Amino acid sequence: MLILPALLLIGAHKPQAPSGDLVLDAADPVIDVEIQTVPMRLRVDLDRQDDIELNPAAAARLPVQWHKSEPLDVGRVRLASHVAGVILRIGERTIPAQVSQHGRDCCLDADGVIGPDLLTFATVRWRNASAPAPTASLVLPLDASETTGLSAASDAGNVRLRFALGSPETIATEAAGATLARLWGGHWSGPERRVGLVFGITRPARPMAFARSGQFAGFPIDQVLVRLSDFGGDAKLPSDPARKGEFVIAHRLARQPAWPAVTVGADRLARCAEIVYTAIPRTLTLDCAFEVP
Protein backbone atom coordinates (compact mmCIF):
# COMPACT_ATOMS: atom_id res chain seq x y z
CA MET A 1 0.00 0.00 0.00
CA LEU A 2 1.09 3.57 -0.58
CA ILE A 3 2.02 5.42 2.59
CA LEU A 4 0.11 8.55 3.60
CA PRO A 5 2.31 11.25 1.99
CA ALA A 6 2.04 9.53 -1.40
CA LEU A 7 -1.72 9.17 -1.01
CA LEU A 8 -2.04 12.90 -0.34
CA LEU A 9 0.03 13.65 -3.43
CA ILE A 10 -2.13 11.42 -5.58
CA GLY A 11 -5.23 13.19 -4.33
CA ALA A 12 -3.71 16.59 -5.09
CA HIS A 13 -2.67 15.77 -8.67
CA LYS A 14 -5.13 14.90 -11.39
CA PRO A 15 -3.52 12.03 -13.33
CA GLN A 16 -2.49 12.86 -16.87
CA ALA A 17 -3.04 10.35 -19.64
CA PRO A 18 0.13 8.55 -20.77
CA SER A 19 1.71 10.17 -23.82
CA GLY A 20 4.76 9.83 -26.00
CA ASP A 21 6.92 6.90 -27.04
CA LEU A 22 9.99 5.69 -25.14
CA VAL A 23 12.50 3.67 -27.17
CA LEU A 24 15.05 1.58 -25.26
CA ASP A 25 18.00 -0.57 -26.21
CA ALA A 26 17.03 -4.05 -24.98
CA ALA A 27 20.68 -4.69 -24.08
CA ASP A 28 20.71 -1.69 -21.71
CA PRO A 29 17.13 -0.47 -21.14
CA VAL A 30 17.89 2.47 -18.83
CA ILE A 31 16.09 5.81 -18.43
CA ASP A 32 17.30 8.95 -16.61
CA VAL A 33 14.81 10.33 -14.07
CA GLU A 34 14.72 12.40 -10.89
CA ILE A 35 13.32 11.09 -7.62
CA GLN A 36 12.82 13.83 -5.02
CA THR A 37 15.07 15.96 -7.31
CA VAL A 38 17.86 13.36 -7.01
CA PRO A 39 19.09 12.11 -10.43
CA MET A 40 18.68 8.36 -10.87
CA ARG A 41 19.26 5.85 -13.66
CA LEU A 42 16.51 3.23 -13.69
CA ARG A 43 16.34 0.01 -15.64
CA VAL A 44 12.93 -0.48 -17.31
CA ASP A 45 11.75 -4.08 -17.13
CA LEU A 46 8.46 -5.94 -17.26
CA ASP A 47 8.80 -8.04 -14.09
CA ARG A 48 8.26 -5.25 -11.53
CA GLN A 49 5.41 -4.92 -9.03
CA ASP A 50 3.73 -1.62 -8.14
CA ASP A 51 6.72 0.42 -7.00
CA ILE A 52 10.23 1.49 -7.98
CA GLU A 53 12.91 -0.79 -6.53
CA LEU A 54 16.21 0.89 -5.57
CA ASN A 55 19.62 -0.41 -4.62
CA PRO A 56 20.33 0.42 -0.95
CA ALA A 57 23.04 2.97 -1.87
CA ALA A 58 20.66 4.81 -4.18
CA ALA A 59 17.87 4.70 -1.59
CA ALA A 60 20.21 6.29 0.98
CA ARG A 61 20.61 9.35 -1.28
CA LEU A 62 16.93 10.26 -1.05
CA PRO A 63 15.75 12.88 1.48
CA VAL A 64 12.72 10.85 2.55
CA GLN A 65 11.37 9.05 5.57
CA TRP A 66 11.34 5.29 5.13
CA HIS A 67 8.61 3.07 6.57
CA LYS A 68 8.49 -0.67 7.13
CA SER A 69 6.19 -2.55 4.80
CA GLU A 70 5.12 -6.14 4.28
CA PRO A 71 8.13 -8.44 3.84
CA LEU A 72 8.96 -9.78 0.40
CA ASP A 73 9.25 -13.52 -0.18
CA VAL A 74 11.64 -14.58 -2.94
CA GLY A 75 10.83 -18.25 -2.90
CA ARG A 76 11.45 -19.16 0.72
CA VAL A 77 13.88 -16.30 1.38
CA ARG A 78 12.12 -13.46 3.24
CA LEU A 79 13.44 -9.92 2.90
CA ALA A 80 12.50 -6.92 5.04
CA SER A 81 10.81 -4.16 3.02
CA HIS A 82 11.05 -0.39 3.41
CA VAL A 83 9.02 2.05 1.32
CA ALA A 84 8.68 5.80 0.88
CA GLY A 85 6.36 8.13 -1.02
CA VAL A 86 8.20 10.31 -3.56
CA ILE A 87 7.79 12.63 -6.52
CA LEU A 88 9.11 11.10 -9.73
CA ARG A 89 10.17 13.42 -12.56
CA ILE A 90 10.42 12.02 -16.08
CA GLY A 91 11.35 14.70 -18.61
CA GLU A 92 8.91 17.57 -18.08
CA ARG A 93 6.31 15.53 -16.19
CA THR A 94 6.10 14.83 -12.47
CA ILE A 95 4.00 12.14 -10.81
CA PRO A 96 3.64 10.71 -7.29
CA ALA A 97 5.21 7.30 -6.86
CA GLN A 98 6.43 4.83 -4.26
CA VAL A 99 9.99 3.54 -3.92
CA SER A 100 11.13 0.44 -2.07
CA GLN A 101 14.38 -1.15 -1.01
CA HIS A 102 15.09 -4.58 0.48
CA GLY A 103 18.64 -4.35 1.78
CA ARG A 104 20.14 -5.98 -1.33
CA ASP A 105 21.12 -4.68 -4.74
CA CYS A 106 18.44 -5.26 -7.36
CA CYS A 107 20.38 -3.97 -10.34
CA LEU A 108 23.83 -3.77 -11.90
CA ASP A 109 24.83 -0.60 -13.78
CA ALA A 110 21.68 1.22 -12.62
CA ASP A 111 20.30 2.75 -9.43
CA GLY A 112 17.11 0.73 -9.55
CA VAL A 113 14.34 -0.70 -11.70
CA ILE A 114 10.89 0.52 -12.74
CA GLY A 115 8.03 -1.10 -14.63
CA PRO A 116 6.66 0.47 -17.83
CA ASP A 117 3.24 0.90 -16.20
CA LEU A 118 4.78 3.35 -13.69
CA LEU A 119 6.16 5.58 -16.42
CA THR A 120 4.34 8.42 -18.19
CA PHE A 121 4.63 7.05 -21.73
CA ALA A 122 1.83 5.72 -23.92
CA THR A 123 4.23 3.15 -25.39
CA VAL A 124 7.56 1.71 -24.29
CA ARG A 125 9.67 -0.14 -26.86
CA TRP A 126 12.60 -2.47 -26.24
CA ARG A 127 14.58 -2.88 -29.48
CA ASN A 128 17.18 -5.58 -30.03
CA ALA A 129 19.40 -4.97 -33.07
CA SER A 130 21.05 -8.38 -32.68
CA ALA A 131 17.80 -10.38 -32.76
CA PRO A 132 16.92 -12.49 -35.79
CA ALA A 133 14.33 -11.18 -38.23
CA PRO A 134 10.80 -11.53 -36.80
CA THR A 135 8.62 -14.29 -38.19
CA ALA A 136 5.39 -13.02 -36.64
CA SER A 137 3.84 -10.44 -34.32
CA LEU A 138 1.78 -11.40 -31.28
CA VAL A 139 -0.35 -9.04 -29.16
CA LEU A 140 -1.04 -10.13 -25.57
CA PRO A 141 -3.53 -8.38 -23.24
CA LEU A 142 -1.89 -7.70 -19.86
CA ASP A 143 -3.30 -7.67 -16.35
CA ALA A 144 -1.68 -5.84 -13.43
CA SER A 145 -1.43 -7.05 -9.83
CA GLU A 146 -0.01 -5.21 -6.81
CA THR A 147 1.75 -8.40 -5.68
CA THR A 148 2.81 -10.10 -8.91
CA GLY A 149 3.03 -7.24 -11.42
CA LEU A 150 2.21 -7.50 -15.11
CA SER A 151 1.18 -10.85 -16.57
CA ALA A 152 -0.64 -12.39 -19.52
CA ALA A 153 -2.88 -15.42 -19.82
CA SER A 154 -1.43 -18.64 -21.23
CA ASP A 155 -2.74 -21.63 -23.14
CA ALA A 156 -2.03 -23.80 -20.09
CA GLY A 157 -4.99 -23.50 -17.73
CA ASN A 158 -4.50 -21.00 -14.94
CA VAL A 159 -0.76 -20.48 -15.58
CA ARG A 160 0.12 -16.80 -15.95
CA LEU A 161 2.99 -15.52 -18.10
CA ARG A 162 5.44 -12.91 -16.86
CA PHE A 163 8.30 -11.40 -18.87
CA ALA A 164 11.80 -10.58 -17.64
CA LEU A 165 14.44 -9.26 -20.01
CA GLY A 166 17.03 -9.50 -17.25
CA SER A 167 16.40 -13.18 -16.49
CA PRO A 168 18.59 -15.48 -18.60
CA GLU A 169 16.22 -18.46 -18.40
CA THR A 170 12.50 -19.19 -18.54
CA ILE A 171 11.42 -20.50 -15.13
CA ALA A 172 8.13 -21.88 -13.77
CA THR A 173 6.97 -21.86 -10.16
CA GLU A 174 6.14 -25.16 -8.48
CA ALA A 175 2.38 -24.67 -9.01
CA ALA A 176 2.92 -23.89 -12.70
CA GLY A 177 5.19 -26.90 -13.10
CA ALA A 178 2.53 -29.20 -11.67
CA THR A 179 -0.10 -27.82 -14.04
CA LEU A 180 2.18 -28.15 -17.07
CA ALA A 181 3.14 -31.71 -16.08
CA ARG A 182 -0.53 -32.66 -15.98
CA LEU A 183 -1.51 -30.93 -19.24
CA TRP A 184 1.56 -31.65 -21.35
CA GLY A 185 2.82 -34.94 -19.91
CA GLY A 186 5.77 -33.53 -17.99
CA HIS A 187 8.66 -35.58 -16.61
CA TRP A 188 12.04 -34.67 -15.15
CA SER A 189 14.82 -34.48 -17.71
CA GLY A 190 17.90 -33.60 -15.68
CA PRO A 191 19.36 -33.09 -12.20
CA GLU A 192 18.43 -30.38 -9.73
CA ARG A 193 20.45 -27.16 -9.82
CA ARG A 194 20.31 -23.63 -8.48
CA VAL A 195 18.83 -20.83 -10.56
CA GLY A 196 19.29 -17.12 -10.01
CA LEU A 197 16.30 -14.95 -9.16
CA VAL A 198 16.17 -11.33 -7.98
CA PHE A 199 18.51 -9.74 -5.40
CA GLY A 200 21.18 -12.37 -6.06
CA ILE A 201 19.03 -15.11 -4.49
CA THR A 202 19.26 -18.62 -5.92
CA ARG A 203 16.65 -21.36 -5.56
CA PRO A 204 16.55 -25.07 -6.43
CA ALA A 205 15.08 -25.93 -9.82
CA ARG A 206 15.02 -28.82 -12.23
CA PRO A 207 14.37 -29.14 -15.99
CA MET A 208 11.04 -30.70 -16.93
CA ALA A 209 10.45 -32.09 -20.45
CA PHE A 210 7.04 -32.59 -22.03
CA ALA A 211 5.59 -35.44 -24.05
CA ARG A 212 3.30 -32.93 -25.79
CA SER A 213 5.02 -29.64 -26.55
CA GLY A 214 3.08 -26.45 -25.84
CA GLN A 215 3.62 -22.73 -26.32
CA PHE A 216 4.32 -19.72 -24.12
CA ALA A 217 3.56 -16.39 -25.80
CA GLY A 218 4.13 -17.86 -29.25
CA PHE A 219 7.36 -19.69 -28.38
CA PRO A 220 7.30 -23.51 -28.67
CA ILE A 221 8.15 -25.13 -25.35
CA ASP A 222 9.41 -28.70 -25.06
CA GLN A 223 10.97 -28.22 -21.64
CA VAL A 224 11.21 -25.61 -18.86
CA LEU A 225 13.00 -25.12 -15.57
CA VAL A 226 10.71 -25.63 -12.56
CA ARG A 227 11.32 -24.22 -9.08
CA LEU A 228 10.98 -27.23 -6.81
CA SER A 229 9.58 -25.77 -3.60
CA ASP A 230 8.34 -22.24 -4.31
CA PHE A 231 4.67 -21.16 -4.38
CA GLY A 232 3.26 -24.63 -4.95
CA GLY A 233 0.14 -24.59 -2.79
CA ASP A 234 -1.27 -28.12 -2.85
CA ALA A 235 0.25 -28.89 -6.26
CA LYS A 236 2.16 -32.15 -6.74
CA LEU A 237 5.16 -32.35 -9.03
CA PRO A 238 6.15 -35.60 -10.74
CA SER A 239 8.29 -37.94 -8.65
CA ASP A 240 11.20 -40.09 -9.78
CA PRO A 241 10.58 -43.81 -9.36
CA ALA A 242 12.71 -45.24 -6.58
CA ARG A 243 15.30 -47.75 -7.75
CA LYS A 244 15.66 -51.13 -6.09
CA GLY A 245 17.56 -50.81 -2.83
CA GLU A 246 17.14 -47.01 -2.66
CA PHE A 247 15.63 -45.16 0.29
CA VAL A 248 13.76 -41.93 -0.41
CA ILE A 249 13.94 -39.35 2.40
CA ALA A 250 11.31 -36.62 2.07
CA HIS A 251 11.85 -33.21 3.68
CA ARG A 252 8.48 -31.61 4.30
CA LEU A 253 8.24 -27.83 3.99
CA ALA A 254 5.38 -25.59 5.00
CA ARG A 255 3.15 -25.02 2.00
CA GLN A 256 3.18 -21.60 0.39
CA PRO A 257 0.21 -20.10 -1.46
CA ALA A 258 -0.11 -21.40 -5.00
CA TRP A 259 1.20 -19.01 -7.64
CA PRO A 260 1.06 -20.70 -11.06
CA ALA A 261 3.36 -18.48 -13.10
CA VAL A 262 6.03 -18.86 -15.76
CA THR A 263 8.59 -16.08 -16.19
CA VAL A 264 9.67 -15.93 -19.83
CA GLY A 265 13.34 -14.96 -19.88
CA ALA A 266 16.02 -13.91 -22.32
CA ASP A 267 16.41 -17.45 -23.69
CA ARG A 268 13.19 -16.62 -25.59
CA LEU A 269 12.91 -12.83 -25.50
CA ALA A 270 16.37 -12.35 -27.04
CA ARG A 271 14.71 -13.55 -30.27
CA CYS A 272 12.45 -10.49 -30.30
CA ALA A 273 13.54 -7.59 -32.51
CA GLU A 274 11.02 -5.39 -30.69
CA ILE A 275 8.84 -5.70 -27.61
CA VAL A 276 6.21 -2.98 -27.15
CA TYR A 277 4.28 -2.18 -23.99
CA THR A 278 1.14 -0.13 -24.65
CA ALA A 279 -0.45 1.64 -21.67
CA ILE A 280 -4.05 1.96 -22.99
CA PRO A 281 -5.31 -0.67 -23.48
CA ARG A 282 -2.61 -2.47 -21.53
CA THR A 283 -0.98 -4.87 -23.98
CA LEU A 284 2.38 -6.38 -24.90
CA THR A 285 3.31 -6.80 -28.56
CA LEU A 286 6.07 -9.28 -29.40
CA ASP A 287 7.79 -9.06 -32.80
CA CYS A 288 9.92 -12.18 -32.68
CA ALA A 289 11.45 -15.14 -34.45
CA PHE A 290 9.28 -17.53 -32.48
CA GLU A 291 10.55 -20.83 -33.88
CA VAL A 292 13.59 -21.61 -31.72
CA PRO A 293 16.18 -23.61 -33.72
N, C-alpha and C positions, 0 to 999 in steps of 0.2 A: 504494500500500500504506500501511496505517497504520504510523506510527512506533512504536517500542517503548513509550514511556509510555502511549500510547493502547491498545496491545494489553494491557498489564498491567491497565489500568482495565477493559477489557472482560472480562477473565478474573475480575476481582474483583467484578463486578456481574452478578447474574443478570438477564437482560433481562426487562422487564415487557411484557406484551401491550399494544398500542396501545389507547387508550380515549378517549372523549369526541369531541366534534364541534367543529371549528374553522370558523367562518364568516368569510369575507373579502369585502371590497368588491373586485370585479375591477378597478376603476379604480385602486385603491391597496392591493394585497394585502400588507400589512405586519404583522408580529407582533413584539411586544416580548419579548426574551429576555435572559439573562445568559450570557456566555461568560467563564469564569474569573472570575466575579463582576463582570465589566464589562458594564454595560447596553449592549445593541445593538438596533437596529431592522433586521430582516431582511425582505426581500421574499421571498414564497413563490411559486415558479414551477415549472413542470413540466419545464423544459429543463436541469436541473442534473445533474451527475454524482454521485459518491459522497462529496462533502465540501461544506462551507460555504465559499462564496467571499466574501472581504472586500475592500473598497476598501483601498488601502495605508494611508491615514490611520487607518482603524479597526483594521487589523492591528497598527499601531504602538502602539496603546493596550493591547495584551494583554501580560501578564507571562509570556511563554512563550519557549521556545527554538525558533527556526525552523530547518528543515532543507531542503536542496535536494532536489527530487523530479524526476521525469521531466518534460521540457519539454512544453508544451501547444502543439499546432499548431492555429491558427485559419486554415483554408485553408492557404496557404503562408507565413503569418506565424508564426514560432516565438517563444513567450514562455517565459522562465525561470519555474520554479515553486518556491514555498517552502511548506512545510506544517508544521503543528504539531498535536500531540494536546492536546485541551482537555476540560473538563467544560462541557456545555451545560445550562442550567437553563431549563425552560419551565414556567411556573406553579410548581407544587409538586414537579415531577419533575425529576430530574437524570439525564443519560445521558452516556457518553463519546462524543466526536465528533472529527472532524478538520476543521481549517480550512486554507484555502489562500489565497494571494494571488499575483498575477502582474505586479505593478508598474504596473498600470493600473486605473482605476476600472471596476468592473463595473456600478455601480448609481447612479442619481440618486435623491435624497431617501430614501436608506436607507444603512445601513452595509455591507450585503452581501446575499447571496441564498442561500436554502436550498430544497431540494426537499421535497415533502410526505412522501416516504418516510424522511426523516431526522428528522421530527417525532415526537411521542409520541401523535398523535391517530389514532383509528380511521377517521375521515373528515375530509376537508378540502374545504370548499365555497367556490367563487368565484361570487359572485352579481353579476349585472349588471342594475341597475334600468332601464337605458336600452335593453336588448336588445328586439327584437321578441318577440311571444308565441311560445313554442315550438310547432313543428309535429310533433315526434316526440322520442323519447328513445332514445339508443343507448348500449349498454354494451360497452366494449372491454376485453378482458383485456390487462394490461400485463406486459411483461418488464423486468427491470432489468439494466443492464450497468455495470461499473465505469468503462468508458471512454466510453460514449455515453449513459448515463442511462436514463430511462424511455422505452419505445417500444411501439407496438402494431403488429400485422400489418396489411397492406393487401390490397386486391384486385388489386394489380399485382405479381405475382411475389414477388421477395425484397425489395421496397422496404419499409422500416420507416417508421412514422409517429411523429414527435415533435410536441410541442405547446409553444408558447411565447407566453404572453399578452403578453410585452413586445416581441415582434417584429411590426412592422407588416404584413409581407408573408409569404405562404407561399413557401418557397424549397426547391428540390431540389438535392442534390449532383449532381456530374457523372455518377456511376454511376447514380443514380436517374433522371436525365434521359435517359440512353441507354436504360434499360429502358422508361421510359414512351414514348419515341419509337418503340421497336420494337412495343410492345403496342398503343398507341393511335394510331399514325400521326402522330407528332410532326413539326413543322416550325417553323422560326424565324419569329416574327411581329413582330419589332421589332429595333431596334438594341441593341448592348451598352451596359450602364450599370453603375455601381457600386451595390452594395447593402450596407447596414449589417449587421454581425454583432455579436458580443460585443466588449467592451473598446474600442468605438469603431473597430474595424477594418472596412474596406470591401473588398469583393472584386468582381471582374467577373462579371456575370450577364447573361442575355438571356432575354426571354420566348419560351416555346415553346407553340404552339397545337397542338390535337389534332384529327385527322379524326374520331375516335371518342371522345366525351367519356367520362370515367370518374368515379370518386368517391374522395374521401379522407375517411374517418371520417364518411360520410353526406352530405358536401358535394359537389355536382356540380362537376366540374373540366373546363373547356374549354381552359384554358391555365395555365401556371405558370412562375415565374422559375427558371432553371437556372444554377447556378454553373458557370462554363465550364472551370475547371481545378483543381477541388478534389475530392479523394478519388474519382478516376475509375477507378483500377486500369487494366484493359485495355479499358474501355468506349470506344465510339466514338459521339460525338454527330453529329447530321446536319450536313452541310456545305452551304454556299451554292454553287450552280453559278457557276463563273467566267464573267463576261461577255466577249464578244469584245474582245480587245485588253488585257484585264486580266492582271496578274501576281499570283499568290497567293504570299505569303511566309509560310512556316510557322515558328513559333518553338517548338522542341521543349523540353518541360519534363520533368524526372524524374518518373516515374509514382509516385503515392501509392497506398497501399492502397485498394481499392475500399470505399466506404461508401455503399450505396444507401439514402439516407434523405431524406424530405421533412419539413420542419419546418412544421407548420400554424400560421400566425400570426393576428394580430388581424383581418386582412381576412376570415377565416372565424369565428374564435372570438368576435368581438364580437357575433355573432348568437346567442350562447348565453346564455339567462337564468340558467342555473346549470351549472357544471361541478363534478363531485364525484369526488374521489380517495378510493378505499376501500383501506385497508391490507391487509385479509385477507378474501377473496382480493384480490390486487392488481388493481384495475380502475379504469377511468375512465368515468364516465357523463356523456354530453353531452345536455342538454335545450336544443334549439336550433331556430331557424327555418332549416332546412337548405337550402331552395330560395332561392338567391341571386338577387334580381331583376336 
